[in-house]
């Protein structure tokens, strides 16, 4: 269910869902489509797409980032492709670990995730990029075979706006009929946004504080809806997968009214895949809404009851929503 505006939220000090202890090399994992799901584009050619992704660099050690590969529609036979990384402004010798390998989708699978490693440092520098490219596809065409990985700088010289590393997570399902008996949806879907937010905190006592930034958006969540023409209705499920950069504004209000967040798709590649047991009209309508105006985005326009004058490392959680300030980058 879409979180209510009165939900209490939680800040936990923890690592990012997409930032975990880095393994040597790279790994790929897959997710099968629920048996009830069908592609809205029946008969359409099967295509592979890879997402763009942003990851905060870190000051030391290593972090990992997951890059999403989607297969649309699900295939009845195995589909495979090779992948490899290449330098852009980031160098495999110092900024990330080069990786190559292959992924294979079993019949019915629609998502794979490749894990790449990035190396932290304390150098003040611009954001750096590398590419990950799919090749030698078997069983499907390459719809979008190149993804860009942006390593986000988190080191700054001198004074400036406060900067925090954050993560916002929703676990559950969505949709206008979510919670109705018999909804054929997964209840463990996730929508996650991670990255840096910056804002000027030296303001008058009666001024709100706004933090903004570009966050990495990752969604794999189901929506419960009603489908069927001529009054012959039934509950149906849509699975929404999304990955890419989102502009975010988080406002903390001065008078203890809590916070408010707005998000919208940022420039850059955004991967989205929507399928399910709903009729074609509903599926096409949701494709036109996602991610900016979709209920499945969860956080857009969400009231956050954060009893904070400024962001700080800590925790607030309730109703399937978890907001985390992971660390102070600059204050």
Protein Blocks (a to p, Z undefined) as FASTA:
>chain_A
ZZdfkbccdddddddfklccddehiadddddddfkbccfkghiacddddddddddebjgh
jdddddddddddddfbdcddddddddfkbcfklmpccddddddddehiabdcdddddddd
fbdcdddddddddehiehiacfblcdcdddddfbdehjdddddddddddeddedjkgoia
hiacdfkbccddeddddddfbbcfkbccdddddddddddddddddedeehiacddddddd
ddddddddddddfklnapaddddddedddddddedjbdfklmmmmmmmpmklgcklomno
pacddfbfbdcdddddeehiacddfbdfbZZ
